[in-house]
């Protein structure tokens, strides 16, 4: 799922950024690793000029799951 915040609705019906963090992408999987893979796959489909996203979300849980505490 994709949740938005920090957004505004223009008169023409377009959703635009209003500053700060604007999207949260979530996913489910049989493991934390699979859920992260699915979430980042969805993130890679979202584009706008100067967009960026964190690539470290869940890294500690994934390391624990892999036995690399």
PDB file of N, CA, C, O and CB in Angstrom:
ATOM      1  N   UNK A   1       0.836  -1.177   0.000  1.00  0.00           N
ATOM      2  CA  UNK A   1       0.000   0.000   0.000  1.00  0.00           C
ATOM      3  C   UNK A   1       0.880   1.238   0.000  1.00  0.00           C
ATOM      4  O   UNK A   1       2.009   1.225   0.489  1.00  0.00           O
ATOM      5  CB  UNK A   1      -0.950  -0.001   1.207  1.00  0.00           C
ATOM      6  N   UNK A   2       0.340   2.291  -0.552  1.00  0.00           N
ATOM      7  CA  UNK A   2       1.030   3.578  -0.558  1.00  0.00           C
ATOM      8  C   UNK A   2       0.153   4.575   0.185  1.00  0.00           C
ATOM      9  O   UNK A   2      -1.004   4.787  -0.177  1.00  0.00           O
ATOM     10  CB  UNK A   2       1.334   4.066  -2.021  1.00  0.00           C
ATOM     11  N   UNK A   3       0.706   5.179   1.217  1.00  0.00           N
ATOM     12  CA  UNK A   3       0.002   6.192   1.997  1.00  0.00           C
ATOM     13  C   UNK A   3       0.651   7.537   1.710  1.00  0.00           C
ATOM     14  O   UNK A   3       1.865   7.611   1.516  1.00  0.00           O
ATOM     15  CB  UNK A   3       0.033   5.864   3.531  1.00  0.00           C
ATOM     16  N   UNK A   4      -0.137   8.592   1.680  1.00  0.00           N
ATOM     17  CA  UNK A   4       0.456   9.907   1.448  1.00  0.00           C
ATOM     18  C   UNK A   4       0.105  10.858   2.576  1.00  0.00           C
ATOM     19  O   UNK A   4      -0.947  10.747   3.207  1.00  0.00           O
ATOM     20  CB  UNK A   4      -0.011  10.483   0.107  1.00  0.00           C
ATOM     21  N   UNK A   5       1.009  11.792   2.814  1.00  0.00           N
ATOM     22  CA  UNK A   5       0.850  12.865   3.799  1.00  0.00           C
ATOM     23  C   UNK A   5       1.758  13.985   3.319  1.00  0.00           C
ATOM     24  O   UNK A   5       2.622  13.754   2.473  1.00  0.00           O
ATOM     25  CB  UNK A   5       1.211  12.393   5.290  1.00  0.00           C
ATOM     26  N   UNK A   6       1.586  15.162   3.827  1.00  0.00           N
ATOM     27  CA  UNK A   6       2.408  16.262   3.333  1.00  0.00           C
ATOM     28  C   UNK A   6       2.109  16.558   1.875  1.00  0.00           C
ATOM     29  O   UNK A   6       2.982  16.967   1.111  1.00  0.00           O
ATOM     30  CB  UNK A   6       3.885  15.942   3.506  1.00  0.00           C
ATOM     31  N   UNK A   7       0.846  16.340   1.506  1.00  0.00           N
ATOM     32  CA  UNK A   7       0.422  16.573   0.127  1.00  0.00           C
ATOM     33  C   UNK A   7      -0.728  17.564   0.110  1.00  0.00           C
ATOM     34  O   UNK A   7      -1.350  17.833   1.138  1.00  0.00           O
ATOM     35  CB  UNK A   7       0.009  15.248  -0.558  1.00  0.00           C
ATOM     36  N   UNK A   8      -0.998  18.098  -1.058  1.00  0.00           N
ATOM     37  CA  UNK A   8      -2.117  19.027  -1.231  1.00  0.00           C
ATOM     38  C   UNK A   8      -2.839  18.658  -2.525  1.00  0.00           C
ATOM     39  O   UNK A   8      -2.240  18.106  -3.447  1.00  0.00           O
ATOM     40  CB  UNK A   8      -1.625  20.526  -1.261  1.00  0.00           C
ATOM     41  N   UNK A   9      -4.114  18.967  -2.578  1.00  0.00           N
ATOM     42  CA  UNK A   9      -4.920  18.709  -3.768  1.00  0.00           C
ATOM     43  C   UNK A   9      -5.134  20.018  -4.500  1.00  0.00           C
ATOM     44  O   UNK A   9      -5.715  20.955  -3.953  1.00  0.00           O
ATOM     45  CB  UNK A   9      -6.281  18.050  -3.402  1.00  0.00           C
ATOM     46  N   UNK A  10      -4.665  20.083  -5.731  1.00  0.00           N
ATOM     47  CA  UNK A  10      -4.844  21.288  -6.545  1.00  0.00           C
ATOM     48  C   UNK A  10      -6.265  21.350  -7.080  1.00  0.00           C
ATOM     49  O   UNK A  10      -6.985  20.351  -7.096  1.00  0.00           O
ATOM     50  CB  UNK A  10      -3.831  21.322  -7.710  1.00  0.00           C
ATOM     51  N   UNK A  11      -6.651  22.531  -7.513  1.00  0.00           N
ATOM     52  CA  UNK A  11      -7.985  22.715  -8.091  1.00  0.00           C
ATOM     53  C   UNK A  11      -8.206  21.828  -9.307  1.00  0.00           C
ATOM     54  O   UNK A  11      -9.335  21.428  -9.592  1.00  0.00           O
ATOM     55  CB  UNK A  11      -8.193  24.170  -8.475  1.00  0.00           C
ATOM     56  N   UNK A  12      -7.123  21.518 -10.028  1.00  0.00           N
ATOM     57  CA  UNK A  12      -7.255  20.664 -11.217  1.00  0.00           C
ATOM     58  C   UNK A  12      -7.294  19.179 -10.874  1.00  0.00           C
ATOM     59  O   UNK A  12      -7.320  18.335 -11.770  1.00  0.00           O
ATOM     60  CB  UNK A  12      -6.109  20.928 -12.172  1.00  0.00           C
ATOM     61  N   UNK A  13      -7.300  18.851  -9.565  1.00  0.00           N
ATOM     62  CA  UNK A  13      -7.397  17.467  -9.120  1.00  0.00           C
ATOM     63  C   UNK A  13      -6.073  16.754  -8.930  1.00  0.00           C
ATOM     64  O   UNK A  13      -6.048  15.599  -8.507  1.00  0.00           O
ATOM     65  CB  UNK A  13      -8.200  16.713 -10.079  1.00  0.00           C
ATOM     66  N   UNK A  14      -4.968  17.427  -9.237  1.00  0.00           N
ATOM     67  CA  UNK A  14      -3.655  16.807  -9.060  1.00  0.00           C
ATOM     68  C   UNK A  14      -3.230  16.848  -7.600  1.00  0.00           C
ATOM     69  O   UNK A  14      -3.449  17.840  -6.905  1.00  0.00           O
ATOM     70  CB  UNK A  14      -2.607  17.506  -9.932  1.00  0.00           C
ATOM     71  N   UNK A  15      -2.621  15.760  -7.146  1.00  0.00           N
ATOM     72  CA  UNK A  15      -2.035  15.709  -5.811  1.00  0.00           C
ATOM     73  C   UNK A  15      -0.584  16.141  -5.961  1.00  0.00           C
ATOM     74  O   UNK A  15       0.151  15.592  -6.781  1.00  0.00           O
ATOM     75  CB  UNK A  15      -2.154  14.268  -5.161  1.00  0.00           C
ATOM     76  N   UNK A  16      -0.172  17.129  -5.163  1.00  0.00           N
ATOM     77  CA  UNK A  16       1.186  17.663  -5.234  1.00  0.00           C
ATOM     78  C   UNK A  16       1.822  17.640  -3.848  1.00  0.00           C
ATOM     79  O   UNK A  16       1.121  17.586  -2.837  1.00  0.00           O
ATOM     80  CB  UNK A  16       1.184  19.102  -5.808  1.00  0.00           C
ATOM     81  N   UNK A  17       3.147  17.682  -3.807  1.00  0.00           N
ATOM     82  CA  UNK A  17       3.831  17.709  -2.521  1.00  0.00           C
ATOM     83  C   UNK A  17       3.627  19.060  -1.847  1.00  0.00           C
ATOM     84  O   UNK A  17       3.538  20.096  -2.505  1.00  0.00           O
ATOM     85  CB  UNK A  17       5.332  17.415  -2.696  1.00  0.00           C
ATOM     86  N   UNK A  18       3.555  19.022  -0.527  1.00  0.00           N
ATOM     87  CA  UNK A  18       3.416  20.242   0.254  1.00  0.00           C
ATOM     88  C   UNK A  18       4.585  20.360   1.232  1.00  0.00           C
ATOM     89  O   UNK A  18       4.534  21.153   2.172  1.00  0.00           O
ATOM     90  CB  UNK A  18       2.063  20.260   1.010  1.00  0.00           C
ATOM     91  N   UNK A  19       5.637  19.568   1.010  1.00  0.00           N
ATOM     92  CA  UNK A  19       6.831  19.628   1.843  1.00  0.00           C
ATOM     93  C   UNK A  19       6.986  18.434   2.753  1.00  0.00           C
ATOM     94  O   UNK A  19       6.004  17.786   3.117  1.00  0.00           O
ATOM     95  CB  UNK A  19       6.815  20.866   2.660  1.00  0.00           C
ATOM     96  N   UNK A  20       8.213  18.146   3.118  1.00  0.00           N
ATOM     97  CA  UNK A  20       8.514  17.056   4.037  1.00  0.00           C
ATOM     98  C   UNK A  20       8.318  15.688   3.410  1.00  0.00           C
ATOM     99  O   UNK A  20       8.303  15.540   2.188  1.00  0.00           O
ATOM    100  CB  UNK A  20       7.660  17.171   5.264  1.00  0.00           C
ATOM    101  N   UNK A  21       8.168  14.695   4.268  1.00  0.00           N
ATOM    102  CA  UNK A  21       7.918  13.331   3.795  1.00  0.00           C
ATOM    103  C   UNK A  21       6.519  13.265   3.227  1.00  0.00           C
ATOM    104  O   UNK A  21       5.568  13.751   3.840  1.00  0.00           O
ATOM    105  CB  UNK A  21       8.099  12.289   4.935  1.00  0.00           C
ATOM    106  N   UNK A  22       6.393  12.670   2.070  1.00  0.00           N
ATOM    107  CA  UNK A  22       5.079  12.675   1.428  1.00  0.00           C
ATOM    108  C   UNK A  22       4.492  11.295   1.187  1.00  0.00           C
ATOM    109  O   UNK A  22       3.279  11.177   1.018  1.00  0.00           O
ATOM    110  CB  UNK A  22       5.166  13.389   0.137  1.00  0.00           C
ATOM    111  N   UNK A  23       5.304  10.252   1.165  1.00  0.00           N
ATOM    112  CA  UNK A  23       4.775   8.918   0.913  1.00  0.00           C
ATOM    113  C   UNK A  23       5.332   7.912   1.903  1.00  0.00           C
ATOM    114  O   UNK A  23       6.452   8.045   2.395  1.00  0.00           O
ATOM    115  CB  UNK A  23       5.091   8.480  -0.508  1.00  0.00           C
ATOM    116  N   UNK A  24       4.524   6.908   2.180  1.00  0.00           N
ATOM    117  CA  UNK A  24       4.955   5.747   2.951  1.00  0.00           C
ATOM    118  C   UNK A  24       4.486   4.528   2.166  1.00  0.00           C
ATOM    119  O   UNK A  24       3.292   4.376   1.907  1.00  0.00           O
ATOM    120  CB  UNK A  24       4.375   5.760   4.438  1.00  0.00           C
ATOM    121  N   UNK A  25       5.409   3.672   1.793  1.00  0.00           N
ATOM    122  CA  UNK A  25       5.077   2.474   1.031  1.00  0.00           C
ATOM    123  C   UNK A  25       5.254   1.278   1.951  1.00  0.00           C
ATOM    124  O   UNK A  25       6.301   1.126   2.580  1.00  0.00           O
ATOM    125  CB  UNK A  25       5.967   2.342  -0.253  1.00  0.00           C
ATOM    126  N   UNK A  26       4.239   0.429   2.032  1.00  0.00           N
ATOM    127  CA  UNK A  26       4.301  -0.762   2.871  1.00  0.00           C
ATOM    128  C   UNK A  26       4.018  -1.999   2.029  1.00  0.00           C
ATOM    129  O   UNK A  26       3.404  -1.912   0.966  1.00  0.00           O
ATOM    130  CB  UNK A  26       3.301  -0.663   4.044  1.00  0.00           C
ATOM    131  N   UNK A  27       4.469  -3.144   2.513  1.00  0.00           N
ATOM    132  CA  UNK A  27       4.211  -4.408   1.829  1.00  0.00           C
ATOM    133  C   UNK A  27       4.258  -5.539   2.845  1.00  0.00           C
ATOM    134  O   UNK A  27       4.837  -5.400   3.923  1.00  0.00           O
ATOM    135  CB  UNK A  27       5.239  -4.648   0.686  1.00  0.00           C
ATOM    136  N   UNK A  28       3.652  -6.637   2.493  1.00  0.00           N
ATOM    137  CA  UNK A  28       3.675  -7.844   3.314  1.00  0.00           C
ATOM    138  C   UNK A  28       4.489  -8.911   2.601  1.00  0.00           C
ATOM    139  O   UNK A  28       4.619  -8.894   1.377  1.00  0.00           O
ATOM    140  CB  UNK A  28       2.236  -8.351   3.608  1.00  0.00           C
ATOM    141  N   UNK A  29       5.036  -9.839   3.379  1.00  0.00           N
ATOM    142  CA  UNK A  29       5.774 -10.956   2.810  1.00  0.00           C
ATOM    143  C   UNK A  29       5.887 -12.059   3.837  1.00  0.00           C
ATOM    144  O   UNK A  29       5.550 -11.862   5.005  1.00  0.00           O
ATOM    145  CB  UNK A  29       7.168 -10.516   2.332  1.00  0.00           C
ATOM    146  N   UNK A  30       6.357 -13.220   3.413  1.00  0.00           N
ATOM    147  CA  UNK A  30       6.542 -14.339   4.333  1.00  0.00           C
ATOM    148  C   UNK A  30       7.728 -14.119   5.261  1.00  0.00           C
ATOM    149  O   UNK A  30       7.904 -14.860   6.229  1.00  0.00           O
ATOM    150  CB  UNK A  30       6.728 -15.629   3.557  1.00  0.00           C
ATOM    151  N   UNK A  31       8.542 -13.110   4.975  1.00  0.00           N
ATOM    152  CA  UNK A  31       9.687 -12.752   5.805  1.00  0.00           C
ATOM    153  C   UNK A  31       9.880 -11.241   5.709  1.00  0.00           C
ATOM    154  O   UNK A  31       9.303 -10.583   4.843  1.00  0.00           O
ATOM    155  CB  UNK A  31      10.983 -13.523   5.361  1.00  0.00           C
ATOM    156  N   UNK A  32      10.691 -10.708   6.600  1.00  0.00           N
ATOM    157  CA  UNK A  32      11.004  -9.280   6.533  1.00  0.00           C
ATOM    158  C   UNK A  32      11.722  -8.975   5.219  1.00  0.00           C
ATOM    159  O   UNK A  32      11.464  -7.954   4.582  1.00  0.00           O
ATOM    160  CB  UNK A  32      11.874  -8.846   7.748  1.00  0.00           C
ATOM    161  N   UNK A  33      12.611  -9.858   4.830  1.00  0.00           N
ATOM    162  CA  UNK A  33      13.351  -9.671   3.580  1.00  0.00           C
ATOM    163  C   UNK A  33      12.403  -9.595   2.390  1.00  0.00           C
ATOM    164  O   UNK A  33      12.551  -8.723   1.533  1.00  0.00           O
ATOM    165  CB  UNK A  33      14.359 -10.809   3.378  1.00  0.00           C
ATOM    166  N   UNK A  34      11.433 -10.499   2.329  1.00  0.00           N
ATOM    167  CA  UNK A  34      10.470 -10.503   1.226  1.00  0.00           C
ATOM    168  C   UNK A  34       9.589  -9.259   1.258  1.00  0.00           C
ATOM    169  O   UNK A  34       9.314  -8.672   0.212  1.00  0.00           O
ATOM    170  CB  UNK A  34       9.600 -11.762   1.283  1.00  0.00           C
ATOM    171  N   UNK A  35       9.144  -8.851   2.441  1.00  0.00           N
ATOM    172  CA  UNK A  35       8.324  -7.638   2.548  1.00  0.00           C
ATOM    173  C   UNK A  35       9.111  -6.418   2.077  1.00  0.00           C
ATOM    174  O   UNK A  35       8.570  -5.572   1.367  1.00  0.00           O
ATOM    175  CB  UNK A  35       7.842  -7.433   4.002  1.00  0.00           C
ATOM    176  N   UNK A  36      10.372  -6.320   2.462  1.00  0.00           N
ATOM    177  CA  UNK A  36      11.209  -5.196   2.029  1.00  0.00           C
ATOM    178  C   UNK A  36      11.402  -5.228   0.518  1.00  0.00           C
ATOM    179  O   UNK A  36      11.326  -4.188  -0.136  1.00  0.00           O
ATOM    180  CB  UNK A  36      12.578  -5.229   2.742  1.00  0.00           C
ATOM    181  N   UNK A  37      11.650  -6.403  -0.039  1.00  0.00           N
ATOM    182  CA  UNK A  37      11.824  -6.521  -1.489  1.00  0.00           C
ATOM    183  C   UNK A  37      10.583  -6.030  -2.219  1.00  0.00           C
ATOM    184  O   UNK A  37      10.688  -5.300  -3.205  1.00  0.00           O
ATOM    185  CB  UNK A  37      12.129  -7.978  -1.883  1.00  0.00           C
ATOM    186  N   UNK A  38       9.417  -6.425  -1.741  1.00  0.00           N
ATOM    187  CA  UNK A  38       8.165  -5.995  -2.373  1.00  0.00           C
ATOM    188  C   UNK A  38       7.945  -4.491  -2.229  1.00  0.00           C
ATOM    189  O   UNK A  38       7.519  -3.832  -3.177  1.00  0.00           O
ATOM    190  CB  UNK A  38       6.983  -6.750  -1.768  1.00  0.00           C
ATOM    191  N   UNK A  39       8.231  -3.953  -1.056  1.00  0.00           N
ATOM    192  CA  UNK A  39       8.048  -2.511  -0.846  1.00  0.00           C
ATOM    193  C   UNK A  39       8.976  -1.708  -1.751  1.00  0.00           C
ATOM    194  O   UNK A  39       8.544  -0.741  -2.380  1.00  0.00           O
ATOM    195  CB  UNK A  39       8.300  -2.143   0.628  1.00  0.00           C
ATOM    196  N   UNK A  40      10.250  -2.099  -1.823  1.00  0.00           N
ATOM    197  CA  UNK A  40      11.187  -1.367  -2.673  1.00  0.00           C
ATOM    198  C   UNK A  40      10.879  -1.546  -4.152  1.00  0.00           C
ATOM    199  O   UNK A  40      11.164  -0.651  -4.947  1.00  0.00           O
ATOM    200  CB  UNK A  40      12.605  -1.814  -2.389  1.00  0.00           C
ATOM    201  N   UNK A  41      10.306  -2.677  -4.540  1.00  0.00           N
ATOM    202  CA  UNK A  41       9.877  -2.856  -5.933  1.00  0.00           C
ATOM    203  C   UNK A  41       8.779  -1.856  -6.270  1.00  0.00           C
ATOM    204  O   UNK A  41       8.759  -1.290  -7.363  1.00  0.00           O
ATOM    205  CB  UNK A  41       9.381  -4.305  -6.178  1.00  0.00           C
ATOM    206  N   UNK A  42       7.869  -1.641  -5.331  1.00  0.00           N
ATOM    207  CA  UNK A  42       6.790  -0.672  -5.553  1.00  0.00           C
ATOM    208  C   UNK A  42       7.345   0.750  -5.562  1.00  0.00           C
ATOM    209  O   UNK A  42       6.946   1.568  -6.391  1.00  0.00           O
ATOM    210  CB  UNK A  42       5.698  -0.812  -4.467  1.00  0.00           C
ATOM    211  N   UNK A  43       8.261   1.045  -4.646  1.00  0.00           N
ATOM    212  CA  UNK A  43       8.876   2.379  -4.597  1.00  0.00           C
ATOM    213  C   UNK A  43       9.545   2.708  -5.930  1.00  0.00           C
ATOM    214  O   UNK A  43       9.494   3.850  -6.387  1.00  0.00           O
ATOM    215  CB  UNK A  43       9.910   2.461  -3.447  1.00  0.00           C
ATOM    216  N   UNK A  44      10.165   1.720  -6.547  1.00  0.00           N
ATOM    217  CA  UNK A  44      10.880   1.967  -7.806  1.00  0.00           C
ATOM    218  C   UNK A  44       9.944   2.368  -8.943  1.00  0.00           C
ATOM    219  O   UNK A  44      10.405   2.825  -9.990  1.00  0.00           O
ATOM    220  CB  UNK A  44      11.663   0.730  -8.208  1.00  0.00           C
ATOM    221  N   UNK A  45       8.643   2.204  -8.750  1.00  0.00           N
ATOM    222  CA  UNK A  45       7.664   2.570  -9.778  1.00  0.00           C
ATOM    223  C   UNK A  45       7.102   3.974  -9.581  1.00  0.00           C
ATOM    224  O   UNK A  45       6.286   4.430 -10.382  1.00  0.00           O
ATOM    225  CB  UNK A  45       6.528   1.569  -9.788  1.00  0.00           C
ATOM    226  N   UNK A  46       7.527   4.660  -8.529  1.00  0.00           N
ATOM    227  CA  UNK A  46       7.022   5.999  -8.215  1.00  0.00           C
ATOM    228  C   UNK A  46       8.084   7.020  -8.608  1.00  0.00           C
ATOM    229  O   UNK A  46       9.233   6.932  -8.175  1.00  0.00           O
ATOM    230  CB  UNK A  46       6.654   6.128  -6.696  1.00  0.00           C
ATOM    231  N   UNK A  47       7.691   7.980  -9.425  1.00  0.00           N
ATOM    232  CA  UNK A  47       8.661   8.961  -9.928  1.00  0.00           C
ATOM    233  C   UNK A  47       8.088  10.367  -9.901  1.00  0.00           C
ATOM    234  O   UNK A  47       6.906  10.571 -10.179  1.00  0.00           O
ATOM    235  CB  UNK A  47       9.093   8.606 -11.350  1.00  0.00           C
ATOM    236  N   UNK A  48       8.928  11.330  -9.566  1.00  0.00           N
ATOM    237  CA  UNK A  48       8.669  12.746  -9.796  1.00  0.00           C
ATOM    238  C   UNK A  48      10.012  13.463  -9.698  1.00  0.00           C
ATOM    239  O   UNK A  48      10.948  12.922  -9.109  1.00  0.00           O
ATOM    240  CB  UNK A  48       7.619  13.328  -8.762  1.00  0.00           C
ATOM    241  N   UNK A  49      10.131  14.652 -10.253  1.00  0.00           N
ATOM    242  CA  UNK A  49      11.421  15.356 -10.243  1.00  0.00           C
ATOM    243  C   UNK A  49      11.966  15.536  -8.818  1.00  0.00           C
ATOM    244  O   UNK A  49      11.231  15.918  -7.907  1.00  0.00           O
ATOM    245  CB  UNK A  49      11.276  16.727 -10.919  1.00  0.00           C
ATOM    246  N   UNK A  50      13.234  15.261  -8.646  1.00  0.00           N
ATOM    247  CA  UNK A  50      13.949  15.429  -7.372  1.00  0.00           C
ATOM    248  C   UNK A  50      13.461  14.508  -6.260  1.00  0.00           C
ATOM    249  O   UNK A  50      13.747  14.760  -5.089  1.00  0.00           O
ATOM    250  CB  UNK A  50      13.827  16.847  -6.914  1.00  0.00           C
ATOM    251  N   UNK A  51      12.740  13.457  -6.596  1.00  0.00           N
ATOM    252  CA  UNK A  51      12.288  12.508  -5.571  1.00  0.00           C
ATOM    253  C   UNK A  51      13.474  11.682  -5.078  1.00  0.00           C
ATOM    254  O   UNK A  51      14.401  11.398  -5.836  1.00  0.00           O
ATOM    255  CB  UNK A  51      11.170  11.578  -6.128  1.00  0.00           C
ATOM    256  N   UNK A  52      13.436  11.302  -3.815  1.00  0.00           N
ATOM    257  CA  UNK A  52      14.438  10.400  -3.276  1.00  0.00           C
ATOM    258  C   UNK A  52      13.791   9.593  -2.170  1.00  0.00           C
ATOM    259  O   UNK A  52      12.761   9.987  -1.623  1.00  0.00           O
ATOM    260  CB  UNK A  52      15.685  11.173  -2.757  1.00  0.00           C
ATOM    261  N   UNK A  53      14.398   8.457  -1.838  1.00  0.00           N
ATOM    262  CA  UNK A  53      13.865   7.627  -0.767  1.00  0.00           C
ATOM    263  C   UNK A  53      15.005   6.950  -0.032  1.00  0.00           C
ATOM    264  O   UNK A  53      16.101   6.769  -0.563  1.00  0.00           O
ATOM    265  CB  UNK A  53      12.878   6.582  -1.319  1.00  0.00           C
ATOM    266  N   UNK A  54      14.714   6.584   1.201  1.00  0.00           N
ATOM    267  CA  UNK A  54      15.698   5.882   2.011  1.00  0.00           C
ATOM    268  C   UNK A  54      15.813   4.447   1.526  1.00  0.00           C
ATOM    269  O   UNK A  54      14.834   3.847   1.083  1.00  0.00           O
ATOM    270  CB  UNK A  54      15.319   5.928   3.509  1.00  0.00           C
ATOM    271  N   UNK A  55      17.012   3.908   1.614  1.00  0.00           N
ATOM    272  CA  UNK A  55      17.254   2.534   1.183  1.00  0.00           C
ATOM    273  C   UNK A  55      17.678   1.638   2.350  1.00  0.00           C
ATOM    274  O   UNK A  55      18.106   0.501   2.148  1.00  0.00           O
ATOM    275  CB  UNK A  55      18.323   2.510   0.094  1.00  0.00           C
ATOM    276  N   UNK A  56      17.555   2.163   3.571  1.00  0.00           N
ATOM    277  CA  UNK A  56      18.009   1.407   4.735  1.00  0.00           C
ATOM    278  C   UNK A  56      16.877   0.961   5.655  1.00  0.00           C
ATOM    279  O   UNK A  56      17.137   0.390   6.715  1.00  0.00           O
ATOM    280  CB  UNK A  56      18.983   2.230   5.516  1.00  0.00           C
ATOM    281  N   UNK A  57      15.643   1.208   5.275  1.00  0.00           N
ATOM    282  CA  UNK A  57      14.520   0.837   6.137  1.00  0.00           C
ATOM    283  C   UNK A  57      14.486  -0.684   6.288  1.00  0.00           C
ATOM    284  O   UNK A  57      14.485  -1.411   5.295  1.00  0.00           O
ATOM    285  CB  UNK A  57      13.168   1.366   5.557  1.00  0.00           C
ATOM    286  N   UNK A  58      14.458  -1.153   7.518  1.00  0.00           N
ATOM    287  CA  UNK A  58      14.372  -2.585   7.792  1.00  0.00           C
ATOM    288  C   UNK A  58      15.699  -3.318   7.779  1.00  0.00           C
ATOM    289  O   UNK A  58      15.726  -4.534   7.965  1.00  0.00           O
ATOM    290  CB  UNK A  58      13.477  -3.214   6.811  1.00  0.00           C
ATOM    291  N   UNK A  59      16.802  -2.613   7.564  1.00  0.00           N
ATOM    292  CA  UNK A  59      18.079  -3.316   7.419  1.00  0.00           C
ATOM    293  C   UNK A  59      18.479  -4.089   8.672  1.00  0.00           C
ATOM    294  O   UNK A  59      19.094  -5.150   8.560  1.00  0.00           O
ATOM    295  CB  UNK A  59      19.167  -2.330   7.071  1.00  0.00           C
ATOM    296  N   UNK A  60      18.150  -3.592   9.854  1.00  0.00           N
ATOM    297  CA  UNK A  60      18.504  -4.318  11.085  1.00  0.00           C
ATOM    298  C   UNK A  60      17.696  -5.603  11.212  1.00  0.00           C
ATOM    299  O   UNK A  60      18.236  -6.650  11.569  1.00  0.00           O
ATOM    300  CB  UNK A  60      18.275  -3.431  12.322  1.00  0.00           C
ATOM    301  N   UNK A  61      16.404  -5.521  10.920  1.00  0.00           N
ATOM    302  CA  UNK A  61      15.552  -6.713  10.995  1.00  0.00           C
ATOM    303  C   UNK A  61      15.972  -7.746   9.950  1.00  0.00           C
ATOM    304  O   UNK A  61      15.947  -8.947  10.218  1.00  0.00           O
ATOM    305  CB  UNK A  61      14.070  -6.330  10.799  1.00  0.00           C
ATOM    306  N   UNK A  62      16.351  -7.289   8.779  1.00  0.00           N
ATOM    307  CA  UNK A  62      16.809  -8.204   7.726  1.00  0.00           C
ATOM    308  C   UNK A  62      18.107  -8.883   8.153  1.00  0.00           C
ATOM    309  O   UNK A  62      18.280 -10.080   7.922  1.00  0.00           O
ATOM    310  CB  UNK A  62      17.010  -7.446   6.387  1.00  0.00           C
ATOM    311  N   UNK A  63      19.019  -8.140   8.769  1.00  0.00           N
ATOM    312  CA  UNK A  63      20.279  -8.720   9.250  1.00  0.00           C
ATOM    313  C   UNK A  63      20.013  -9.764  10.327  1.00  0.00           C
ATOM    314  O   UNK A  63      20.631 -10.829  10.326  1.00  0.00           O
ATOM    315  CB  UNK A  63      21.211  -7.620   9.797  1.00  0.00           C
ATOM    316  N   UNK A  64      19.093  -9.466  11.252  1.00  0.00           N
ATOM    317  CA  UNK A  64      18.739 -10.443  12.291  1.00  0.00           C
ATOM    318  C   UNK A  64      18.149 -11.696  11.662  1.00  0.00           C
ATOM    319  O   UNK A  64      18.488 -12.815  12.047  1.00  0.00           O
ATOM    320  CB  UNK A  64      17.740  -9.833  13.300  1.00  0.00           C
ATOM    321  N   UNK A  65      17.269 -11.501  10.696  1.00  0.00           N
ATOM    322  CA  UNK A  65      16.622 -12.625  10.025  1.00  0.00           C
ATOM    323  C   UNK A  65      17.666 -13.515   9.334  1.00  0.00           C
ATOM    324  O   UNK A  65      17.517 -14.736   9.293  1.00  0.00           O
ATOM    325  CB  UNK A  65      15.586 -12.113   8.999  1.00  0.00           C
ATOM    326  N   UNK A  66      18.707 -12.901   8.800  1.00  0.00           N
ATOM    327  CA  UNK A  66      19.763 -13.638   8.105  1.00  0.00           C
ATOM    328  C   UNK A  66      20.817 -14.186   9.072  1.00  0.00           C
ATOM    329  O   UNK A  66      21.752 -14.868   8.653  1.00  0.00           O
ATOM    330  CB  UNK A  66      20.430 -12.740   7.071  1.00  0.00           C
ATOM    331  N   UNK A  67      20.663 -13.884  10.372  1.00  0.00           N
ATOM    332  CA  UNK A  67      21.610 -14.365  11.369  1.00  0.00           C
ATOM    333  C   UNK A  67      22.871 -13.540  11.476  1.00  0.00           C
ATOM    334  O   UNK A  67      23.901 -14.030  11.940  1.00  0.00           O
ATOM    335  CB  UNK A  67      21.975 -15.757  11.068  1.00  0.00           C
ATOM    336  N   UNK A  68      22.799 -12.279  11.046  1.00  0.00           N
ATOM    337  CA  UNK A  68      23.967 -11.383  11.091  1.00  0.00           C
ATOM    338  C   UNK A  68      23.765 -10.283  12.125  1.00  0.00           C
ATOM    339  O   UNK A  68      23.951  -9.107  11.813  1.00  0.00           O
ATOM    340  CB  UNK A  68      24.230 -10.759   9.704  1.00  0.00           C
ATOM    341  N   UNK A  69      23.394 -10.638  13.334  1.00  0.00           N
ATOM    342  CA  UNK A  69      23.114  -9.637  14.381  1.00  0.00           C
ATOM    343  C   UNK A  69      24.269  -8.705  14.550  1.00  0.00           C
ATOM    344  O   UNK A  69      24.215  -7.800  15.383  1.00  0.00           O
ATOM    345  CB  UNK A  69      22.800 -10.303  15.710  1.00  0.00           C
TER     346      UNK A  69
END
